[in-house]
Amino acid sequence: MHRKSRRRVLVAAGVPTVLALTVGGFLAAQGADASNTTAIDVNATQSLGTVSNVATGLNTATFDGHLNDSAVVPALTGAGVNALRYPGGSTADAYHWQTNTTESGQGYANPANGFDDFMGIAQKTGASPIITVNYGSGTAAEAASWVKYANVTKHYGVKYWELGNEVSGDGTYGSKWEYNTKPKGAATYANNIADYITQMKAVDPSIKVGAVLNTYNSWPDGLVASKYGDTADWNTTVLKKDGPKLDFVIIHYYPTSSSEADLLGQNKNIASLISHTRAEINQYAGSNAANIKIMITETNATYEPDSVPAALYAADTYMTFLQNGVDNIDWWDLHNGPTSTTSKLSDGLTDFGDGGVLSSGGCAGSVCEPTANTPFPSYYGLQAVGGFATPGAEMVGTTSSNSAVTSYAVKTATGLNLMLVNHSAQAGEPVSISYSGFNAASVTSAQQFSDATRKLQRISGVNASALTLPAYSITVLKLSGSNVAPRPSCTVTASAVTWHGGYTENVKITNNGPATTNWKITFGLPADERVSASWNLTHRQSGSTVTAQAVSYDKTIASGATLPFGFVTAGSGKNVAQPSWYALNGVRCTN
């Protein structure tokens, strides 16, 4: 069995826990409420964004000896996988697509796993290909020829193209696992990929091209490789140089865990990771920043990857990334194979150290995996997400009164889907569910994965407002019902710094109604005051009424989100007064 060993870029211990609005159901007081029943509140009016059509992704590899097995396509479609990455992690930087070969000593390319073979699988499953071109030992011309073959010659319509794998692991910062024959350094990568982008988009201007970034607060994030001529860290250098031309950026997420409980808490770090990455993009990528998507093209439960908690980690990780604005998450990987670190788990399962969602059927010494293509628990985590968060569904807010239960909800064309993940290893968790902005009629479908069943299966007799979650479980409910349109409302807080004849006002308006796009804020000033400058919006004034509207990068205020802005006024009198009222889309705000 030929496979690529995956060493990981580790998330540093002690990353501060940031529970942003977009962490969905993990807004939790420690422990359950007084009745020992977890209260789940679904706010169907609080929009957290739309699920993309490449959300539930999976890595495939040219070295996979089971890629073309007859069981693969049904497994992928059964899990709702809608994106497939190729040719496989670090192999990509040593892989030459035209000959389906790798650089000498740099892994293996199965003769049956060439690009056209991969595309056959992608077409049968309907999944979007995500192709990683060879930066490490390839050329811009080779990448452009791949685009031409895929989209001009074969008319495959491959949209997403990554510029190398984990390129900063080429020894630029010391440790080396990524193959790269080019000079090291962030500036070298940034300058080279500019040529890749130009040549690739000259062939097909419609493609989306992404660059490699380092993961926030994980080595080597923030380091400057001055010995290779860099004057700034990797992310800053790449975004400054290539930001105007990029369509997405690539992050890999392999958090360090030392226990099952630690693994199941890793989703709490995602909001700060994405917030920081988005801030870097906004700061350094120029006017194109708002158009740059974030894609997590590798993740895995590096602790006990074949365990039941790995399935729960998958469900939480995918949904938390999606709620924080990520377009695509790709699990590592379809088949991987056992390692030497096999162990017997407390629930009787064997952990083979295998990052694949399906067994390869291989052995580590005398310890052998089940028959090839047997699903590991992580497969069912992806399957739960794939059936729950369908493309185009609107993610909405939830809260949980118990930190052991995470909750997620999406609105669909037929109703609302709810996913509940119980992190408790020993106990069932009774939950009660309430809905705001949605009248739940009935449960039309219910599925559950647990440590007891170890597969995602249908359950019956489920109530839309109360149920008990088994230990270590994922429960997906699909509900019929109707939306309740709330009256838009808002809350405002403001502070001012005044001087003789004028003041600066800093304002925060919170949208308590549904998400609003192309919003309008109005406020009233005394007749003799004029707004002379503003920020985070554009303004015009007619008499005493000021009308403010969105700037190009901030056109939507999500439900529950807060818009900060400010302005400077000047008046003809010595004593000036702050606005007596604010309104959002014509509805007055409360203080």
matplotlib code that plots the C-alpha trace (Angstrom):
import matplotlib.pyplot as plt

x = [0.0, 1.5, 0.4, 1.6, 2.5, 1.0, 3.0, 1.0, 1.2, 0.0, -2.3, -0.5, -1.7, -3.4, -5.1, -7.6, -11.2, -13.3, -17.0, -18.1, -21.7, -20.9, -19.9, -23.6, -24.6, -21.5, -22.8, -23.2, -23.1, -21.1, -23.4, -27.1, -29.9, -31.5, -33.8, -30.8, -32.5, -30.4, -32.3, -31.7, -33.0, -33.2, -33.4, -34.5, -34.3, -30.6, -28.8, -25.3, -24.8, -25.5, -24.0, -21.8, -22.0, -18.5, -18.9, -18.5, -15.2, -12.8, -9.2, -8.4, -4.9, -3.1, -1.3, -4.6, -4.8, -8.5, -9.6, -11.2, -12.9, -16.6, -17.6, -16.1, -18.7, -21.7, -19.8, -19.1, -22.6, -24.1, -22.1, -23.2, -19.6, -19.7, -16.0, -13.0, -9.4, -6.6, -3.8, -3.2, -1.5, 2.2, 2.3, 1.0, 4.3, 6.1, 3.3, 3.4, -0.1, 0.7, 2.7, 0.9, 4.3, 6.1, 9.6, 12.0, 11.8, 8.7, 5.9, 3.9, 1.3, -0.9, -1.1, -4.9, -5.3, -4.4, -6.3, -8.9, -9.5, -10.1, -12.4, -14.4, -15.1, -15.9, -18.4, -20.1, -20.5, -21.3, -18.6, -16.6, -12.8, -10.3, -6.9, -3.6, -1.0, 2.7, 4.5, 7.4, 8.8, 6.5, 6.3, 3.6, 3.5, 2.8, 0.0, -1.5, -1.4, -3.3, -6.0, -6.1, -6.4, -9.1, -11.3, -10.5, -9.6, -11.8, -14.4, -14.4, -15.1, -12.7, -13.2, -10.8, -7.0, -4.6, -1.0, 0.9, 0.3, 2.0, 4.7, 6.1, 7.0, 9.8, 12.5, 11.9, 11.4, 13.6, 11.4, 11.0, 8.4, 7.2, 9.1, 10.3, 13.1, 12.7, 14.5, 12.9, 11.0, 7.7, 8.7, 9.9, 6.6, 4.6, 6.5, 6.4, 2.7, 2.0, 3.2, 1.2, -2.0, -1.3, -0.6, -3.4, -6.1, -4.9, -6.1, -9.4, -10.2, -13.2, -11.2, -10.7, -7.1, -6.0, -2.7, -1.2, -1.3, 0.0, -2.6, -3.1, -1.3, 0.3, 4.0, 5.4, 2.7, 4.3, 7.9, 10.1, 12.6, 15.1, 17.8, 15.9, 15.3, 11.9, 11.0, 7.6, 5.9, 4.4, 0.8, 1.6, 4.0, 1.7, -1.4, 0.4, 1.9, -0.9, -4.1, -5.4, -5.4, -6.5, -9.9, -9.3, -6.7, -5.9, -5.5, -5.0, -6.3, -4.8, -5.3, -3.2, -5.3, -4.2, -7.6, -11.1, -12.4, -9.6, -10.5, -14.1, -13.3, -11.2, -14.1, -14.0, -10.8, -12.2, -13.9, -10.6, -8.7, -11.0, -11.5, -7.7, -7.3, -10.1, -8.5, -5.1, -6.9, -8.7, -5.5, -3.1, -5.1, -6.3, -9.6, -10.0, -10.1, -13.9, -13.8, -11.3, -12.8, -11.3, -11.0, -9.8, -8.5, -7.2, -8.4, -8.5, -8.9, -5.2, -6.1, -7.7, -8.8, -10.7, -12.7, -16.3, -15.2, -13.6, -17.0, -18.3, -15.2, -15.9, -19.5, -18.6, -15.6, -17.3, -20.3, -18.3, -16.1, -19.2, -20.8, -17.7, -17.8, -15.6, -16.6, -15.0, -13.7, -11.9, -11.2, -7.9, -8.7, -10.6, -8.2, -4.9, -3.9, -2.8, 0.2, 2.4, 0.4, -2.6, -4.4, -7.4, -10.0, -12.2, -15.3, -13.8, -12.9, -9.4, -7.8, -5.4, -4.1, -5.7, -6.8, -9.1, -12.8, -12.8, -10.6, -7.7, -7.7, -4.0, -2.1, 0.4, 2.4, -0.1, -2.9, -5.1, -7.9, -11.4, -12.1, -11.2, -13.9, -15.4, -16.4, -14.6, -16.7, -15.4, -17.3, -20.5, -19.6, -19.2, -22.4, -24.3, -23.1, -23.6, -27.3, -27.9, -26.1, -27.2, -25.9, -28.0, -29.4, -29.4, -27.5, -29.3, -28.5, -28.8, -27.8, -27.3, -27.5, -25.0, -21.4, -21.6, -24.2, -23.5, -26.3, -26.7, -29.6, -30.3, -33.4, -34.2, -36.9, -39.0, -38.5, -35.7, -32.9, -31.4, -28.2, -27.3, -23.9, -23.6, -20.0, -20.8, -19.0, -21.2, -24.6, -27.6, -28.6, -32.3, -32.9, -35.8, -36.0, -37.7, -38.0, -38.0, -39.1, -40.2, -43.3, -42.2, -45.0, -43.5, -40.3, -40.2, -36.9, -34.5, -31.1, -28.6, -25.0, -23.8, -21.2, -23.9, -24.7, -21.5, -23.4, -25.8, -29.2, -32.9, -34.7, -38.5, -40.9, -38.9, -40.5, -39.6, -39.5, -37.9, -35.7, -32.8, -29.4, -27.4, -23.8, -21.3, -23.9, -24.9, -28.6, -30.1, -33.8, -35.5, -38.7, -41.6, -43.1, -43.4, -41.3, -42.5, -41.4, -40.4, -40.7, -37.2, -35.8, -32.5, -30.6, -28.2, -25.3, -23.3, -20.6, -19.2, -16.1, -17.2, -15.5, -16.6, -19.0, -18.7, -18.2, -17.2, -19.8, -19.0, -22.1, -22.9, -26.2, -27.3, -29.7, -32.3, -34.4, -33.5, -30.4, -30.6, -28.8, -28.3, -29.4, -30.2, -29.6, -31.1, -30.7, -31.8, -29.6, -30.4, -31.1, -27.8, -25.5, -23.9, -22.0, -18.6, -17.1, -18.0, -16.5, -17.7, -20.6, -21.5, -23.8, -25.9, -27.8, -31.1, -32.0, -31.8, -32.0, -28.9, -29.2, -26.3, -25.8, -23.3, -19.9, -19.0, -17.5, -20.2, -23.6, -25.2, -25.9, -26.6, -29.3, -27.9, -24.8, -23.5, -22.5, -19.9, -19.6, -19.0, -19.1, -17.9, -20.3, -19.9, -22.5, -23.0, -23.8, -21.5, -23.5, -24.1, -26.4, -26.1, -28.8, -32.0, -32.9, -31.5, -33.5, -32.6, -34.5, -37.1, -37.7, -36.6, -33.9, -34.1, -31.3]
y = [0.0, 3.3, 6.3, 9.7, 10.1, 13.3, 15.3, 18.2, 21.9, 22.0, 24.6, 26.0, 25.0, 27.8, 29.4, 31.8, 30.5, 33.0, 32.4, 34.7, 35.1, 32.8, 29.8, 28.7, 26.5, 26.8, 29.8, 27.9, 28.3, 25.5, 22.6, 22.1, 24.1, 23.4, 20.7, 18.9, 19.4, 21.2, 24.1, 24.5, 27.8, 28.1, 31.6, 31.2, 35.0, 35.1, 34.5, 33.1, 32.9, 30.4, 26.9, 26.9, 24.2, 23.0, 22.9, 19.2, 18.2, 15.3, 14.7, 12.0, 10.9, 9.6, 7.1, 5.6, 1.9, 1.8, 5.0, 3.2, 0.5, 0.0, 1.0, 4.5, 6.3, 5.1, 6.0, 9.5, 10.1, 8.6, 11.0, 14.1, 14.9, 17.8, 18.6, 16.3, 17.5, 16.0, 14.8, 14.4, 16.7, 16.9, 14.7, 17.6, 19.4, 16.4, 15.3, 15.8, 15.4, 14.8, 11.6, 10.7, 10.4, 11.8, 13.1, 10.3, 9.4, 11.6, 9.1, 7.1, 7.7, 4.7, 4.2, 3.8, 7.2, 9.7, 13.0, 11.6, 8.7, 11.1, 13.2, 10.1, 9.8, 13.5, 13.4, 10.2, 11.8, 15.3, 16.7, 19.8, 19.1, 21.1, 20.7, 21.4, 22.3, 21.4, 24.4, 22.5, 20.9, 22.2, 25.4, 27.9, 26.6, 23.1, 24.4, 26.4, 23.3, 21.4, 24.2, 24.0, 20.3, 20.2, 23.1, 23.7, 20.2, 18.1, 20.7, 19.4, 22.9, 22.6, 25.8, 25.7, 25.5, 25.7, 26.9, 24.3, 22.5, 23.4, 25.3, 27.1, 23.6, 23.4, 24.4, 28.1, 28.2, 25.1, 22.0, 20.4, 18.0, 19.7, 19.1, 22.3, 22.7, 26.5, 29.0, 29.2, 32.1, 33.8, 36.5, 33.9, 32.0, 35.2, 36.4, 33.0, 32.4, 35.7, 34.1, 31.0, 33.1, 35.1, 32.0, 29.9, 32.6, 33.5, 30.0, 30.2, 33.6, 32.0, 29.7, 30.5, 30.4, 30.2, 30.7, 28.9, 30.7, 29.7, 28.8, 31.5, 30.9, 27.8, 27.3, 29.0, 31.8, 35.2, 34.1, 36.1, 34.2, 37.0, 34.6, 34.1, 37.8, 38.1, 41.3, 40.2, 37.0, 34.5, 35.7, 39.4, 38.9, 36.7, 38.9, 42.1, 40.8, 38.6, 39.8, 41.7, 38.6, 35.9, 34.3, 32.3, 31.4, 28.0, 27.0, 23.6, 22.8, 20.0, 21.0, 19.3, 17.3, 15.1, 13.6, 13.1, 16.0, 18.2, 17.1, 17.9, 21.4, 22.4, 24.0, 26.8, 28.1, 28.3, 31.7, 33.4, 31.6, 32.8, 36.2, 36.8, 35.4, 37.6, 40.6, 39.8, 39.6, 42.9, 44.6, 43.5, 42.3, 45.8, 46.4, 42.7, 41.6, 41.3, 38.9, 36.5, 33.3, 31.1, 27.3, 24.7, 22.1, 19.8, 18.9, 15.8, 14.6, 13.9, 12.4, 9.0, 9.6, 6.3, 6.9, 7.9, 11.3, 11.9, 11.8, 14.4, 16.5, 16.3, 17.5, 20.4, 21.4, 21.5, 23.4, 25.9, 26.7, 27.2, 29.5, 31.6, 32.2, 29.5, 28.1, 24.7, 22.1, 19.0, 16.0, 14.2, 11.8, 9.1, 6.2, 6.6, 3.4, 2.3, 3.7, 2.1, 3.9, 1.5, 1.3, -0.3, 2.3, 2.1, 1.4, -1.6, 0.0, -0.1, 3.1, 2.4, 6.0, 6.0, 9.5, 8.0, 7.9, 4.5, 1.6, 0.6, -2.9, -2.7, -3.9, -2.4, -5.4, -8.0, -5.4, -5.3, -3.0, -4.2, -5.0, -2.2, 0.6, -0.2, 3.2, 4.6, 6.8, 10.0, 9.0, 9.2, 12.7, 13.9, 12.0, 13.8, 17.2, 16.4, 15.5, 18.4, 21.4, 21.1, 23.7, 26.9, 26.3, 29.3, 28.8, 30.3, 30.9, 28.5, 28.5, 25.7, 25.9, 23.0, 23.1, 19.3, 19.8, 21.8, 22.8, 24.0, 24.8, 25.6, 26.8, 24.9, 25.2, 22.7, 23.7, 23.6, 21.1, 20.8, 19.1, 18.3, 16.9, 15.3, 15.4, 13.5, 10.1, 8.4, 10.0, 10.7, 14.3, 15.3, 18.4, 20.8, 22.8, 26.1, 28.1, 31.8, 32.8, 29.3, 27.3, 23.7, 21.4, 17.9, 15.8, 14.5, 12.7, 11.9, 10.3, 9.5, 8.3, 7.2, 5.2, 2.5, 2.2, 3.5, 4.4, 7.0, 5.5, 6.5, 6.8, 7.2, 8.6, 11.9, 15.0, 18.4, 20.0, 17.4, 14.3, 12.6, 12.5, 9.3, 9.5, 10.6, 11.2, 13.2, 13.7, 15.3, 16.4, 17.6, 19.6, 20.9, 24.2, 27.8, 30.9, 33.7, 37.1, 39.3, 43.0, 44.5, 46.2, 47.6, 48.7, 51.6, 52.7, 55.9, 57.9, 61.3, 63.4, 67.0, 70.3, 73.9, 73.8, 70.1, 66.5, 63.1, 60.4, 56.6, 54.5, 50.8, 49.6, 46.0, 44.5, 42.6, 41.6, 39.4, 40.0, 43.1, 43.9, 47.4, 48.8, 52.4, 54.2, 57.5, 59.9, 63.4, 66.3, 69.8, 72.2, 74.0, 70.9, 69.3, 66.0, 66.9, 63.4, 59.8, 56.3, 52.7, 54.2, 56.9, 59.7, 62.6, 65.2, 66.9, 69.5, 67.9, 64.3, 62.3, 59.2, 56.7, 53.7, 50.8, 51.1, 48.4, 45.9, 46.0, 45.7, 43.2, 43.3, 39.8, 39.2, 39.8, 41.5, 45.0, 47.7, 50.2, 53.6, 57.1, 60.7, 64.2, 67.2, 71.0, 73.5, 77.2, 77.3, 76.9, 74.0, 71.1, 68.2, 64.5, 62.8, 62.3, 59.2, 56.5, 54.2, 51.1, 50.8, 53.2, 51.6, 53.5, 51.9, 51.7, 52.8]
z = [0.0, -1.1, 0.9, 1.9, 5.5, 6.8, 9.3, 10.6, 11.2, 14.7, 16.4, 19.4, 22.8, 24.7, 21.8, 23.4, 23.2, 21.2, 21.0, 18.3, 17.2, 14.3, 16.4, 16.2, 19.1, 21.2, 23.1, 26.2, 30.0, 31.5, 32.4, 31.9, 33.5, 36.8, 35.4, 33.8, 30.4, 27.8, 26.3, 22.5, 21.1, 17.3, 15.9, 12.3, 11.8, 12.6, 9.3, 9.4, 5.7, 2.9, 2.5, -0.7, -3.3, -2.4, 1.3, 2.1, 0.5, 0.7, -0.4, -2.9, -4.0, -7.0, -4.7, -3.5, -4.4, -3.9, -5.6, -8.5, -6.4, -7.2, -3.6, -3.9, -5.9, -3.9, -0.7, -1.9, -3.1, 0.0, 2.1, 0.1, -0.8, -3.3, -3.7, -4.3, -4.1, -6.2, -6.6, -2.9, -0.3, -0.5, -3.5, -5.6, -5.4, -6.9, -9.4, -13.1, -14.5, -18.1, -17.4, -14.1, -12.4, -9.4, -8.9, -8.0, -4.4, -3.8, -3.5, -5.9, -8.6, -9.3, -13.1, -12.8, -11.0, -13.6, -14.0, -16.4, -14.0, -11.2, -13.3, -14.1, -10.4, -10.0, -12.8, -11.5, -8.1, -9.3, -7.0, -8.0, -8.5, -6.6, -8.3, -6.6, -9.3, -8.9, -7.5, -5.9, -9.0, -11.8, -13.8, -14.6, -18.2, -16.9, -14.7, -17.6, -19.8, -17.2, -17.2, -21.0, -21.1, -18.4, -19.6, -23.3, -24.6, -22.4, -21.4, -17.7, -16.4, -13.4, -11.4, -8.4, -8.7, -5.8, -6.3, -4.4, -1.2, 2.1, 0.4, 3.5, 4.8, 2.2, 4.8, 4.6, 8.3, 9.2, 9.2, 5.8, 4.5, 1.3, -1.9, -3.6, -6.1, -6.3, -4.1, -0.6, 1.0, 1.0, -1.5, -4.0, -3.7, -4.1, -7.1, -8.8, -8.4, -10.0, -13.2, -12.5, -12.1, -15.3, -17.5, -16.0, -16.4, -19.9, -20.8, -18.9, -17.3, -15.5, -13.2, -9.5, -8.2, -4.6, -2.8, 0.3, 3.6, 7.0, 9.7, 12.3, 15.6, 14.3, 13.4, 11.2, 11.3, 11.9, 11.3, 8.8, 6.8, 6.5, 5.4, 2.1, 1.6, 3.2, 5.0, 6.3, 7.3, 4.7, 4.8, 4.6, 1.7, -0.3, 0.2, -0.6, -3.8, -5.1, -3.3, -6.3, -8.4, -5.9, -5.7, -2.6, 0.1, 1.4, 5.1, 6.6, 10.1, 12.1, 15.8, 18.5, 20.9, 23.9, 24.8, 23.4, 25.4, 24.0, 20.4, 20.9, 22.1, 19.0, 17.2, 19.8, 18.2, 14.6, 15.0, 16.0, 13.3, 10.5, 11.9, 12.0, 8.5, 7.2, 8.9, 7.2, 3.8, 4.4, 5.5, 2.8, -0.3, -1.4, -3.1, -4.0, -0.4, -0.2, -3.2, -1.7, -0.2, 2.5, 1.9, 4.4, 1.9, 4.6, 8.1, 10.2, 13.8, 14.4, 17.8, 17.5, 13.8, 13.6, 16.8, 17.4, 18.7, 15.3, 13.7, 16.2, 15.5, 11.8, 12.2, 14.6, 12.5, 9.1, 10.5, 12.6, 9.6, 7.4, 9.9, 10.0, 6.3, 4.9, 1.5, 1.4, 3.9, 2.7, 5.0, 4.8, 3.1, 1.3, 1.9, 3.8, 5.5, 9.0, 10.9, 13.5, 16.3, 16.5, 19.8, 21.4, 22.5, 25.6, 23.6, 21.9, 18.6, 17.3, 16.2, 13.3, 13.1, 9.7, 8.4, 5.7, 6.0, 4.4, 5.3, 3.0, 4.3, 5.2, 8.2, 10.7, 11.8, 13.1, 13.4, 10.3, 9.3, 8.3, 4.6, 2.2, 1.9, 5.3, 6.7, 9.7, 12.1, 10.5, 7.3, 9.2, 10.5, 6.9, 5.9, 8.7, 7.4, 3.8, 4.4, 6.8, 5.2, 1.6, -0.9, -0.9, 2.6, 4.9, 8.2, 11.1, 14.8, 17.7, 21.3, 23.8, 27.6, 27.9, 26.7, 26.1, 23.3, 20.2, 17.9, 14.3, 12.1, 8.4, 6.6, 3.4, 0.7, 2.6, 6.2, 8.7, 9.5, 13.0, 14.0, 17.6, 18.7, 22.2, 23.5, 26.6, 26.6, 29.2, 29.5, 27.4, 27.3, 27.4, 25.3, 24.8, 21.6, 21.0, 17.8, 17.0, 13.5, 12.6, 13.3, 13.6, 12.3, 12.3, 12.0, 8.5, 8.8, 11.7, 11.6, 14.3, 14.7, 18.2, 19.9, 20.3, 16.6, 14.9, 11.7, 10.7, 10.6, 10.6, 13.9, 14.4, 17.0, 17.4, 18.7, 17.3, 20.7, 23.0, 22.8, 24.5, 22.8, 23.2, 24.5, 21.8, 19.1, 16.1, 15.6, 12.4, 12.3, 9.2, 10.1, 8.1, 9.1, 8.1, 8.6, 10.8, 9.5, 12.4, 12.4, 11.7, 14.8, 16.0, 19.0, 19.0, 21.3, 20.7, 22.3, 21.4, 21.9, 21.8, 21.3, 20.8, 17.8, 16.9, 17.9, 16.8, 17.2, 17.3, 16.8, 16.9, 15.5, 16.2, 13.7, 15.8, 12.7, 9.7, 7.7, 5.5, 2.3, 0.8, 4.1, 4.9, 8.2, 8.9, 11.9, 12.9, 13.7, 15.0, 12.0, 12.3, 12.3, 9.3, 8.9, 7.5, 7.4, 8.0, 8.0, 7.3, 5.3, 2.8, 3.7, 2.4, 4.3, 3.5, 6.1, 9.5, 8.3, 7.4, 5.2, 5.4, 3.2, 2.8, 1.4, -1.2, 1.3, 3.9, 2.1, 4.4, 8.1, 9.3, 11.9, 15.3, 13.8, 14.8, 12.4, 13.7, 12.0, 12.9, 11.7, 12.5, 12.8, 12.9, 13.9, 14.0, 17.7, 20.7, 22.1, 19.7, 20.3, 19.3, 17.2, 19.0, 17.0, 14.6, 12.3, 10.2, 7.0, 8.3, 11.7, 14.7, 16.9, 20.7, 23.0]

ax = plt.figure().add_subplot(projection="3d")
ax.plot(x, y, z, "-o")
ax.set_aspect("equal")
plt.show()
